[in-house]
Amino acid sequence: MIIILFVLIYVDDILITGNSQTAIQLLIASLSQHFGLKNLGRLHYFLGVEAHWTTDGGLHLSQTKYIIDLLQKTNMGFSKPQPAPMLSTS
């Protein structure tokens, strides 16, 4: 079996995933010997992307929270939705 690990790093945020839970745990243990790590458990939010786990183990990614925060920041929280692409009026 080929073991695949993905290590996503952004400043001080790290996301580790792969096809072997044992290999993931060994990598985390190895990194912990050199760096202070805090294991936050299963992914819920990373770099503006929300992760929602389904009952069958699937993963649904969305940016709903990011978009809502962006609309609030730009004072557009009460804007009316518009289908995309917009209909041409000319």
Phi and psi in degrees as a GROMACS rama.xvg file:
@    title "Ramachandran Plot"
@    xaxis  label "Phi"
@    yaxis  label "Psi"
@TYPE xy
-86.894  128.759  ILE-2
-96.1274  128.158  ILE-3
-118.02  127.21  ILE-4
-123.586  139.684  LEU-5
-116.128  129.199  PHE-6
-121.79  109.253  VAL-7
-102.445  124.908  LEU-8
-126.013  131.111  ILE-9
-138.764  107.669  TYR-10
54.8999  -103.029  VAL-11
-113.289  14.7663  ASP-12
-104.275  130.847  ASP-13
-128.976  135.2  ILE-14
-123.017  123.278  LEU-15
-118.877  128.628  ILE-16
-146.842  166.362  THR-17
173.091  -170.218  GLY-18
-99.6825  7.88194  ASN-19
-137.833  110.487  SER-20
-61.6028  -35.7508  GLN-21
-63.4295  -45.6328  THR-22
-64.841  -37.4847  ALA-23
-62.2293  -47.0597  ILE-24
-63.2665  -39.3022  GLN-25
-64.3282  -40.9989  LEU-26
-64.604  -43.9657  LEU-27
-62.0806  -42.8865  ILE-28
-62.4459  -41.4231  ALA-29
-65.2778  -44.8537  SER-30
-64.1974  -34.9684  LEU-31
-65.0025  -24.8214  SER-32
-70.8208  -22.0638  GLN-33
-112.197  -22.5282  HIS-34
-135.87  152.293  PHE-35
-78.5529  116.137  GLY-36
-117.732  150.921  LEU-37
-125.752  116.085  LYS-38
-84.6077  113.222  ASN-39
-91.0385  6.33132  LEU-40
80.2  -151.313  GLY-41
-62.4591  143.264  ARG-42
-62.1534  131.756  LEU-43
-125.04  -36.2786  HIS-44
-155.083  131.175  TYR-45
-152.008  119.605  PHE-46
51.9739  46.1073  LEU-47
82.473  4.10528  GLY-48
-112.926  124.544  VAL-49
-87.6425  140.08  GLU-50
-115.88  123.691  ALA-51
-118.561  121.965  HIS-52
-88.0453  136.37  TRP-53
-90.291  165.413  THR-54
-66.0513  -23.4171  THR-55
-92.4805  12.2169  ASP-56
90.7383  0.842712  GLY-57
-74.9835  171.106  GLY-58
-131.403  127.438  LEU-59
-112.216  124.551  HIS-60
-106.607  138.851  LEU-61
-149.551  165.992  SER-62
-122.129  30.9855  GLN-63
-56.9857  -50.8676  THR-64
-61.0294  -42.1838  LYS-65
-60.9764  -45.0312  TYR-66
-65.3393  -43.5681  ILE-67
-61.8085  -44.8161  ILE-68
-61.7028  -40.4658  ASP-69
-65.1888  -42.6213  LEU-70
-63.451  -40.7523  LEU-71
-64.4907  -43.2518  GLN-72
-62.3817  -34.4074  LYS-73
-97.5678  14.1097  THR-74
56.6403  37.4555  ASN-75
-119.121  20.9974  MET-76
-63.4899  -22.9964  GLY-77
-106.9  17.6484  PHE-78
-67.981  149.993  SER-79
-81.873  140.404  LYS-80
-67.9424  151.265  PRO-81
-134.854  129.147  GLN-82
-64.0342  150.843  PRO-83
-122.591  140.674  ALA-84
-72.5915  153.185  PRO-85
-65.1973  146.875  MET-86
-74.0136  140.482  LEU-87
-75.1435  134.768  SER-88
-106.255  2.22237  THR-89
